[in-house]
């Protein structure tokens, strides 16, 4: 695993140096790298977004199944799995992009923290050695906490970027789950609570990270939010025919059972006729 991680660091360092050769700006190089990484991960982002929307769409059906099969746990699990499978709401689709992003984020942290993974003969390596890592009034190699220690005037752009990063993470999470109803399931409710707390947690942790890494995370949030807008516009609100058919069938059965006479009532009418 160490060799794979080192290879990932070297790849990111070389890509960053490549973008710096195109546009000699450390900040714009990080932004271009962020966009490129997210474009490569777009198939996973698409799967994650559609899976999240699918989970939102089947919440009423899941509640109906839980109520109907509450005394039959084995049948309950089978029905839940069938419903999720027909809707394309697979848990792996939600988690996979996050799992893939984490090692990339960790590798980039080490690339920005130490220039060892950047090709020594590149222009970017020379610029970093010369301290030419400025962007929008910030030194992207400086931690936010270090900037705060230098005074509010110096720290202002760092703090502004940190706030934008946290806010964009909140907006992205809200936009992805805007149609989701509050769940009575303890596990689902806990997941919703974590999704609300996570942006703040990331902001607190990033306070001690290089500003370049905060820029990467902020740019990624904004870019993924734009991707979500595009996906939602293309897909619209998802409708799943298998679930709708199942709901219609259940409704017909329920109406039929309500409308059909009860056995006891039929026997009573027969006795009256005989009399």
Buried (B, 14 or more C-beta within 10 A) or exposed (E): EEEEEEEBBBBBBBBBBBBBEEEEBBBBBBBBBBBEBBEEBBEBBBBBBBBBBBBBBBBEBBBBBBEEBEEEEEEBEEBBEBBBEBBBBBEEBBEBBEEBBEBBBBBBBBBBBEBEBBBEEBEBBEBBEEEBBBBEEBBBBBBBEBBBEEEEEBBBBBBEBBEBBBBBBBBBBBBBBEBBEEBEEEEBEEEBEEBEEBBEEBBEEBBEBBBBBBBBBBBBBBBBBEBBEEBBEEEEEBEBEEBEEBBEEBEEEEEEEEEEEEEEEEEEEEEEEEE
